[in-house]
Amino acid sequence: MENVIRIEYCTSWAYLARAVALSRTILNEHTDKVTELVLVPSHGGVLEISLNDQVLFSKKELDRYPEKGEVEALVRENLKV
């Protein structure tokens, strides 16, 4: 079963470190469940996390950063096993 995670992050606001840390956490927790994880450089204050083309979190839509553990919980709830 495919589980593709896409993290789009803003380069001008230096979200790379946040995106990489989130990637590391997700991959450590779901080593055998995530088939692909893609980091997508973007702009405009974007921090958007998708799983199989379903947006799980969008900073732009919610106008806030994710709370600690929020994205990880969303991934956990939505991963196909």
C-alpha positions in Angstrom: 0.0 0.0 0.0 1.3 3.4 -1.0 1.7 6.2 1.6 3.2 9.3 0.1 3.8 12.3 2.3 4.5 15.7 0.8 5.8 18.6 2.8 5.7 21.9 1.0 7.7 24.6 2.8 8.6 28.2 2.3 12.2 28.8 1.5 12.1 32.6 2.0 10.8 32.2 5.6 13.5 29.5 6.2 11.0 26.6 7.0 13.5 24.0 5.8 14.7 23.1 9.3 11.1 22.7 10.4 10.3 20.5 7.3 13.4 18.3 7.8 12.7 17.8 11.6 9.1 16.9 10.8 10.3 14.5 8.1 12.7 12.8 10.5 10.0 12.4 13.2 7.5 10.9 10.7 10.0 8.6 9.1 11.3 7.4 12.5 7.7 6.6 13.7 6.4 5.1 10.5 9.5 3.4 9.0 7.7 0.6 7.3 4.5 2.4 6.4 5.7 5.5 4.5 6.6 4.6 1.0 7.8 8.0 -0.1 8.4 11.4 1.5 8.9 14.5 -0.7 10.1 17.9 0.4 8.9 20.6 -1.9 10.5 24.1 -1.7 7.9 26.8 -2.2 7.3 30.5 -1.2 4.6 32.7 0.3 4.8 31.4 3.9 3.6 27.9 2.9 3.9 25.0 5.2 1.5 22.3 3.9 1.6 18.6 4.7 -0.3 16.1 2.5 -0.7 12.3 2.7 -1.7 10.6 -0.6 -2.8 14.0 -2.0 -5.0 14.7 1.0 -4.0 17.9 2.8 -3.6 17.1 6.5 -2.3 20.5 7.6 -2.0 23.9 5.9 -0.5 26.9 7.7 -1.9 29.2 5.1 -5.5 27.9 5.5 -5.3 27.8 9.3 -3.1 30.9 9.7 -1.0 29.3 12.3 1.9 26.9 12.8 1.1 23.3 13.8 1.0 22.6 17.5 3.6 20.2 18.9 2.7 16.7 17.8 -0.3 17.9 15.7 1.0 16.8 12.3 2.4 13.6 13.6 -1.1 12.7 15.1 -2.8 13.6 11.8 -0.4 11.4 9.9 -0.9 8.5 12.4 -4.7 8.8 12.0 -4.7 8.9 8.2 -1.9 6.4 7.3 -3.1 3.4 5.3 -1.9 0.2 6.8 
